[in-house]
Every structure is written in structure tokens, then in C-alpha cells.
Amino acid sequence: MSRTVYDLIGLAAGVAFILALKGLSHPKTARRGNLIGAFGATLATLVVFFYANPGTSLPLNNLGWILGAMLIGLVIGVPAARKVQMTQMPQLVALFNGVGGGAAALVAIVEYLHLGTEATTAEVIFTVFTVIVGCVSFSGSIITFLKLQELMTTRPVIFPAGRFIIAATLASVIGVGGWVVTALGTTPLLILAGLSLLFGILFVLPVGGADVPIVISLLNAFTGLTVAASGYVLDSVLLIIAGTLVGASGTILTRLMAEAMGRSLFGTLFGAFTAKPQDASDSGEERPVRSGSPDDVAILLNYARRVVIVPGFGLAVAQAQHTVRELADMMIAKGIDVAYGIHPVAGRMPGHMNVLLAEANVPYEQLAEMDEVNPTFGQTDVAIVIGANDVVNPAAQTSPGCPIYGMPILEVNQAANIIFLKRSMRPGFAGIENELLYDPKTMLLFGDAKASLTKVVSALKAL
Amino acid sequence: MEPMAIVSIFVLAVFVGFEVVSKVSSTLHTPLMSGANAIHGVILVGAIIVADHSSTNLELGLSVAAIILATINMVGGFVVTDRMLEMFKGNKK
């Protein structure tokens, strides 16, 4: 195959990626968009096997190793993607992103070893960039995975003099990077990789659990840029186009997500260092709450005219999507106006809740976005908050010191009655006390969301 | 390749990247991130190229690791995105 044909096919794959991102931006074309992207990636991968670089011949060297490694990747990747529960999908995306960053860093290291002293300065600079950013993306993504999987604390991890340690690590990463460019050598490059891995860990540790999705999106954009830089070193236009597209769209997406959460990107990354410590006084005392039985809840619902269901991650954890749909259908049969109020960041990632409810076949028309549903809470008789906390916490509007201050919330406090289904009085993912739980018009129903809802359904049936 | 050609490709791709996702609704943020994530799995192409010209065991070993990781990224990414989007199907108005 001639170089021209090879490059043309690469261009076709690049166009497929543009169409894929375009398609993914609209609900109707999203699935097709993803398939076009997969087609482009397959095409790009296949064509490599049919093009020999000048001075080499086909088949590719080490063909057995290459095919074997791809097979291993398939055997790991496909089952992981097929079997993961939808609730755990954000951390899987984080892992996939991390391994991509790791792959880019490895490719850069191999190419560096291969070129040796023949490398031009520009190639070395791009290699250094890829190793740094790829390693940061890899180790940072592992930390986001651990946080989302709750294998480590979801709260910001702050250590004494943290910002100085981070700044010092970053300075040494840049210093060693400069050393590699001027001195050339394998040892400096490996030291650079180690320091970059460390920096990735330190950089993500102070980020609070609720902000982790924004960081995943940012690291995703980072990985894109490393792929673009590899494309320069490997003389592949396709890698430059694909990497740059992901880098640019990932940056925009990061900003959109931060906006949906009412956060600035800077505040997300460095907020833990500047936030005032929360008042410790209100944590110790036991305050009275009003808890109810499933029958109380059923009676309240039976005489309501309008009910808004506010689902949160707790609903998904309890696998109660189907039960909540059953409850909603029953209320609709009784002539009650029912809507689901979906916060943009309900769940663990923006749009996550829509995916989870779609899985339970909740009709799309019943899902109301925050801007639609907020003006209606004044006419709502009952708001049922199921396994959500931070997204309805009025502290986001009233207490400037708290970590979620400024995040738009679902204003359930405007509804005539509020029912909270909760496992315990434990605060939400962001770790902030919710004043609404102590409101006199709030009733709490403790227990597993699915078990509680099942009881409410049977109580409502009996009425 | 000509440095100016590369700079031009880069700058134009940045603008295309900005443009295609600028109006996405928050409902699709998660699948879009996941789909973009799968696209950078195309680093697999780079991993295969370096495996082809690996001449030492160290180079080959690192390339094989890169191919495994990149394949997981690419294939897993597209499969999980498709699973997410499959659920939106049938709920269209």
C-alpha cells in the first residue's frame, strides 16, 4: 500500500472521529455517532498492518506479539465494559482513560529508546510532554477510580504544606523534563516518568468526591493531547487529528460540566486548599428529625395532586429504579401528576441519572431537567428525595463557606411536603450536613431505598 | 512533515473539537466523555507502529504493554459507550 493511500485512509478515520463527536452531542444520533467512531478506530487499526515504512517490509515485525497483545486487551476490555453495573460506570471510564494515558506514555518511551541520539530536539520535547502528561493522566485516573469505588476516602485529602509539596513536585517534573531535553538519556526519562506519576497522585488527592467527574473529564482531555504529541513523533496525521479533537472537545466538556455544577475549574482543583474549615459545632449534637412509616408516606402521596421524584445515586445503589417506576405508574393511574426532577449531576457524573433511569424504562417525557422542574416546586404537594442529598441541599444557596456553595440545586424546599428516603443520617458524597433534614415539613423514611419503596407501593395499593 | 502543516492541522482540529461539542445537553455529558475517551484509544495505532520497529527486548516488552493498554482503552471505551446509549433507545419522544 502506498503512503498516499495509507494517509487517505487515516484522513477518513479522522473524519469519522469528527462525525462521531458531532453525533454524540445529540440524543437521536448519539448511538450512531459512537458506532461511526468505532468504525473509524477499527479502520485506522487495520490499515497499519498493510503499510510498510520505508526500509521495512510486510508483514510487520513482531506480528505475533502484536496480535497476542491485542487479544489480551480484548479479553480484558470487552467483558469489563459489558459486565460493569451502570452505577459503577464512571470509574470504569476513568480506568479506560488512565490506561490510554499509560499507553501513550509507553509509546513515547519506546520511541525515545528507539531513536536514541537520532532524535531531533522537537521530537524530544514532544516525547517529554507525552511522558509527563500520560503518566499524570494514568496515576490521576487510578486515584479517581479509587475515590469513586470508595476504596479510599471521597473527601479531599489535604496534608500539611500540601500545596508546597505539589508545587515542588511540579517544579522538579519541569526541571527533569528540561534535563531530558538537554542531556538525553534513559535514566532521566525514567526519573521523569516516576515524578510525573507522583504528581498525578498528588494533583488528584485534594479533589473532593463530588468534583471527581470534572477531573476525569480534564484527564481525558490531557490524554487526547498526549496522543496528538505522539502523532508528531510517529509522523501520523491521524493521531494528531484524533488526539487534538479529544483534547479540545474534552476541554470544552470539562468547562460545561463545571458550569453545570456551578464550580470554577480552578476551585475544583485547588478549592480544598483555600476553603474555610466547616463549623465543627453542628456535627456533635443530636437534633430531632421527624421520621415516618411507609403508611404515612403512602397516605401523603395518595392525597397529593402533584409529586416530584428526585432520584439520587442512593436509588441506583439500591437497584430501586424499577420499584420507583412502579410507584410512579401507580400514582399516575390514580390521576396524580408525577415528574422526575433530574439534577444535571445526579449520580456520579453529569447525565449519569438519565442513563440509570433509562435502564429501568422510565419514559423520557417524565424526566424533567432542573430548569424545567424548579419553578414548579411551589405547586408541588410532595417531593420525594430518594437517595439524593447534595443536589437538594439549600446550603449551596445559603452558606458561602461550604464546598458546594454556588452549585445550582433542585429547590425541593419550596414543596409543601418533603419525603427523604435515606439509609442513615450520614451526609452525602460531598460530606456536608443537610439542614433540610431537620425542616418541620420533612419526613424521613429510613432504610434501604428498594425495601422502603416496596413497602410504600404495597401500602399505597391497600389504600 | 512540514512544521507549518502540522501547526495548521493542530489549530484547525482544536476549533473543530470546540465546535462539535459546544451545544451538548447535560444528559449526554457522560456518554460523550466516554466516547471521546474511546477515540483517544487510537493510540493503539502508535503502539503497533513502535512494536513493529522494536529492536530490543525492553522496547518490545514496553510496546506489548502499550498495545494491551491501548486496546483496553479503545475497545472497552466504545463498548461501554454503546451500552450507555442503548438504554436511551426506545425512550425517544
Boltz contact constraints between the chains, C-beta under 6 A:
constraints:
  - contact:
      token1: [A, 17]
      token2: [B, 39]
      max_distance: 6.0
  - contact:
      token1: [A, 18]
      token2: [B, 16]
      max_distance: 6.0
  - contact:
      token1: [A, 21]
      token2: [B, 20]
      max_distance: 6.0
  - contact:
      token1: [A, 22]
      token2: [B, 20]
      max_distance: 6.0
  - contact:
      token1: [A, 24]
      token2: [B, 32]
      max_distance: 6.0
  - contact:
      token1: [A, 24]
      token2: [B, 35]
      max_distance: 6.0
  - contact:
      token1: [A, 25]
      token2: [B, 21]
      max_distance: 6.0
  - contact:
      token1: [A, 25]
      token2: [B, 24]
      max_distance: 6.0
  - contact:
      token1: [A, 30]
      token2: [B, 31]
      max_distance: 6.0
  - contact:
      token1: [A, 30]
      token2: [B, 85]
      max_distance: 6.0
  - contact:
      token1: [A, 31]
      token2: [B, 85]
      max_distance: 6.0
  - contact:
      token1: [A, 34]
      token2: [B, 35]
      max_distance: 6.0
  - contact:
      token1: [A, 34]
      token2: [B, 81]
      max_distance: 6.0
  - contact:
      token1: [A, 34]
      token2: [B, 82]
      max_distance: 6.0
  - contact:
      token1: [A, 34]
      token2: [B, 85]
      max_distance: 6.0
  - contact:
      token1: [A, 37]
      token2: [B, 35]
      max_distance: 6.0
  - contact:
      token1: [A, 37]
      token2: [B, 39]
      max_distance: 6.0
  - contact:
      token1: [A, 38]
      token2: [B, 78]
      max_distance: 6.0
  - contact:
      token1: [A, 41]
      token2: [B, 42]
      max_distance: 6.0
  - contact:
      token1: [A, 41]
      token2: [B, 74]
      max_distance: 6.0
  - contact:
      token1: [A, 44]
      token2: [B, 42]
      max_distance: 6.0
  - contact:
      token1: [A, 44]
      token2: [B, 45]
      max_distance: 6.0
  - contact:
      token1: [A, 45]
      token2: [B, 44]
      max_distance: 6.0
  - contact:
      token1: [A, 48]
      token2: [B, 45]
      max_distance: 6.0
  - contact:
      token1: [A, 48]
      token2: [B, 48]
      max_distance: 6.0
  - contact:
      token1: [A, 60]
      token2: [B, 52]
      max_distance: 6.0
  - contact:
      token1: [A, 61]
      token2: [B, 52]
      max_distance: 6.0
  - contact:
      token1: [A, 62]
      token2: [B, 51]
      max_distance: 6.0
  - contact:
      token1: [A, 65]
      token2: [B, 64]
      max_distance: 6.0
  - contact:
      token1: [A, 66]
      token2: [B, 48]
      max_distance: 6.0
  - contact:
      token1: [A, 66]
      token2: [B, 51]
      max_distance: 6.0
  - contact:
      token1: [A, 69]
      token2: [B, 64]
      max_distance: 6.0
  - contact:
      token1: [A, 69]
      token2: [B, 67]
      max_distance: 6.0
  - contact:
      token1: [A, 69]
      token2: [B, 68]
      max_distance: 6.0
  - contact:
      token1: [A, 70]
      token2: [B, 67]
      max_distance: 6.0
  - contact:
      token1: [A, 70]
      token2: [B, 71]
      max_distance: 6.0
  - contact:
      token1: [A, 72]
      token2: [B, 68]
      max_distance: 6.0
  - contact:
      token1: [A, 73]
      token2: [B, 68]
      max_distance: 6.0
  - contact:
      token1: [A, 73]
      token2: [B, 71]
      max_distance: 6.0
  - contact:
      token1: [A, 73]
      token2: [B, 72]
      max_distance: 6.0
  - contact:
      token1: [A, 74]
      token2: [B, 75]
      max_distance: 6.0
  - contact:
      token1: [A, 76]
      token2: [B, 72]
      max_distance: 6.0
  - contact:
      token1: [A, 77]
      token2: [B, 72]
      max_distance: 6.0
  - contact:
      token1: [A, 77]
      token2: [B, 75]
      max_distance: 6.0
  - contact:
      token1: [A, 77]
      token2: [B, 76]
      max_distance: 6.0
  - contact:
      token1: [A, 78]
      token2: [B, 75]
      max_distance: 6.0
  - contact:
      token1: [A, 78]
      token2: [B, 79]
      max_distance: 6.0
  - contact:
      token1: [A, 80]
      token2: [B, 76]
      max_distance: 6.0
  - contact:
      token1: [A, 81]
      token2: [B, 76]
      max_distance: 6.0
  - contact:
      token1: [A, 81]
      token2: [B, 79]
      max_distance: 6.0
  - contact:
      token1: [A, 81]
      token2: [B, 80]
      max_distance: 6.0
  - contact:
      token1: [A, 93]
      token2: [B, 34]
      max_distance: 6.0
  - contact:
      token1: [A, 93]
      token2: [B, 37]
      max_distance: 6.0
  - contact:
      token1: [A, 96]
      token2: [B, 37]
      max_distance: 6.0
  - contact:
      token1: [A, 96]
      token2: [B, 73]
      max_distance: 6.0
  - contact:
      token1: [A, 96]
      token2: [B, 76]
      max_distance: 6.0
  - contact:
      token1: [A, 96]
      token2: [B, 77]
      max_distance: 6.0
  - contact:
      token1: [A, 97]
      token2: [B, 37]
      max_distance: 6.0
  - contact:
      token1: [A, 99]
      token2: [B, 69]
      max_distance: 6.0
  - contact:
      token1: [A, 99]
      token2: [B, 72]
      max_distance: 6.0
  - contact:
      token1: [A, 99]
      token2: [B, 73]
      max_distance: 6.0
  - contact:
      token1: [A, 100]
      token2: [B, 40]
      max_distance: 6.0
  - contact:
      token1: [A, 100]
      token2: [B, 41]
      max_distance: 6.0
  - contact:
      token1: [A, 100]
      token2: [B, 73]
      max_distance: 6.0
  - contact:
      token1: [A, 102]
      token2: [B, 69]
      max_distance: 6.0
  - contact:
      token1: [A, 103]
      token2: [B, 43]
      max_distance: 6.0
  - contact:
      token1: [A, 103]
      token2: [B, 47]
      max_distance: 6.0
  - contact:
      token1: [A, 103]
      token2: [B, 66]
      max_distance: 6.0
  - contact:
      token1: [A, 103]
      token2: [B, 69]
      max_distance: 6.0
  - contact:
      token1: [A, 103]
      token2: [B, 70]
      max_distance: 6.0
  - contact:
      token1: [A, 104]
      token2: [B, 43]
      max_distance: 6.0
  - contact:
      token1: [A, 106]
      token2: [B, 62]
      max_distance: 6.0
  - contact:
      token1: [A, 106]
      token2: [B, 65]
      max_distance: 6.0
  - contact:
      token1: [A, 106]
      token2: [B, 66]
      max_distance: 6.0
  - contact:
      token1: [A, 107]
      token2: [B, 46]
      max_distance: 6.0
  - contact:
      token1: [A, 107]
      token2: [B, 47]
      max_distance: 6.0
  - contact:
      token1: [A, 107]
      token2: [B, 50]
      max_distance: 6.0
  - contact:
      token1: [A, 107]
      token2: [B, 66]
      max_distance: 6.0
  - contact:
      token1: [A, 110]
      token2: [B, 50]
      max_distance: 6.0
  - contact:
      token1: [A, 110]
      token2: [B, 59]
      max_distance: 6.0
  - contact:
      token1: [A, 110]
      token2: [B, 62]
      max_distance: 6.0
  - contact:
      token1: [A, 110]
      token2: [B, 63]
      max_distance: 6.0
  - contact:
      token1: [A, 111]
      token2: [B, 50]
      max_distance: 6.0
  - contact:
      token1: [A, 113]
      token2: [B, 59]
      max_distance: 6.0
  - contact:
      token1: [A, 217]
      token2: [B, 33]
      max_distance: 6.0
  - contact:
      token1: [A, 220]
      token2: [B, 33]
      max_distance: 6.0
  - contact:
      token1: [A, 220]
      token2: [B, 37]
      max_distance: 6.0
  - contact:
      token1: [A, 223]
      token2: [B, 40]
      max_distance: 6.0
  - contact:
      token1: [A, 224]
      token2: [B, 40]
      max_distance: 6.0
  - contact:
      token1: [A, 227]
      token2: [B, 40]
      max_distance: 6.0
  - contact:
      token1: [A, 227]
      token2: [B, 43]
      max_distance: 6.0
  - contact:
      token1: [A, 230]
      token2: [B, 46]
      max_distance: 6.0
  - contact:
      token1: [A, 234]
      token2: [B, 46]
      max_distance: 6.0
  - contact:
      token1: [A, 234]
      token2: [B, 49]
      max_distance: 6.0
  - contact:
      token1: [A, 239]
      token2: [B, 46]
      max_distance: 6.0
  - contact:
      token1: [A, 240]
      token2: [B, 9]
      max_distance: 6.0
  - contact:
      token1: [A, 241]
      token2: [B, 13]
      max_distance: 6.0
  - contact:
      token1: [A, 242]
      token2: [B, 39]
      max_distance: 6.0
  - contact:
      token1: [A, 242]
      token2: [B, 42]
      max_distance: 6.0
  - contact:
      token1: [A, 244]
      token2: [B, 10]
      max_distance: 6.0
  - contact:
      token1: [A, 244]
      token2: [B, 13]
      max_distance: 6.0
  - contact:
      token1: [A, 244]
      token2: [B, 14]
      max_distance: 6.0
  - contact:
      token1: [A, 245]
      token2: [B, 13]
      max_distance: 6.0
  - contact:
      token1: [A, 245]
      token2: [B, 17]
      max_distance: 6.0
  - contact:
      token1: [A, 246]
      token2: [B, 36]
      max_distance: 6.0
  - contact:
      token1: [A, 246]
      token2: [B, 39]
      max_distance: 6.0
  - contact:
      token1: [A, 246]
      token2: [B, 40]
      max_distance: 6.0
  - contact:
      token1: [A, 248]
      token2: [B, 14]
      max_distance: 6.0
  - contact:
      token1: [A, 248]
      token2: [B, 17]
      max_distance: 6.0
  - contact:
      token1: [A, 248]
      token2: [B, 18]
      max_distance: 6.0
  - contact:
      token1: [A, 249]
      token2: [B, 17]
      max_distance: 6.0
  - contact:
      token1: [A, 249]
      token2: [B, 21]
      max_distance: 6.0
  - contact:
      token1: [A, 249]
      token2: [B, 36]
      max_distance: 6.0
  - contact:
      token1: [A, 250]
      token2: [B, 36]
      max_distance: 6.0
  - contact:
      token1: [A, 252]
      token2: [B, 18]
      max_distance: 6.0
  - contact:
      token1: [A, 252]
      token2: [B, 21]
      max_distance: 6.0
  - contact:
      token1: [A, 253]
      token2: [B, 21]
      max_distance: 6.0
  - contact:
      token1: [A, 253]
      token2: [B, 33]
      max_distance: 6.0
  - contact:
      token1: [A, 257]
      token2: [B, 29]
      max_distance: 6.0
  - contact:
      token1: [A, 260]
      token2: [B, 26]
      max_distance: 6.0
  - contact:
      token1: [A, 344]
      token2: [B, 26]
      max_distance: 6.0
  - contact:
      token1: [A, 349]
      token2: [B, 30]
      max_distance: 6.0
  - contact:
      token1: [A, 350]
      token2: [B, 26]
      max_distance: 6.0
  - contact:
      token1: [A, 350]
      token2: [B, 29]
      max_distance: 6.0
  - contact:
      token1: [A, 351]
      token2: [B, 26]
      max_distance: 6.0
  - contact:
      token1: [A, 351]
      token2: [B, 27]
      max_distance: 6.0
  - contact:
      token1: [A, 351]
      token2: [B, 28]
      max_distance: 6.0
  - contact:
      token1: [A, 351]
      token2: [B, 29]
      max_distance: 6.0
  - contact:
      token1: [A, 351]
      token2: [B, 30]
      max_distance: 6.0
  - contact:
      token1: [A, 352]
      token2: [B, 30]
      max_distance: 6.0
  - contact:
      token1: [A, 354]
      token2: [B, 27]
      max_distance: 6.0
  - contact:
      token1: [A, 355]
      token2: [B, 84]
      max_distance: 6.0
  - contact:
      token1: [A, 355]
      token2: [B, 87]
      max_distance: 6.0
  - contact:
      token1: [A, 358]
      token2: [B, 87]
      max_distance: 6.0
  - contact:
      token1: [A, 358]
      token2: [B, 88]
      max_distance: 6.0
  - contact:
      token1: [A, 358]
      token2: [B, 91]
      max_distance: 6.0
  - contact:
      token1: [A, 359]
      token2: [B, 87]
      max_distance: 6.0
  - contact:
      token1: [A, 364]
      token2: [B, 91]
      max_distance: 6.0
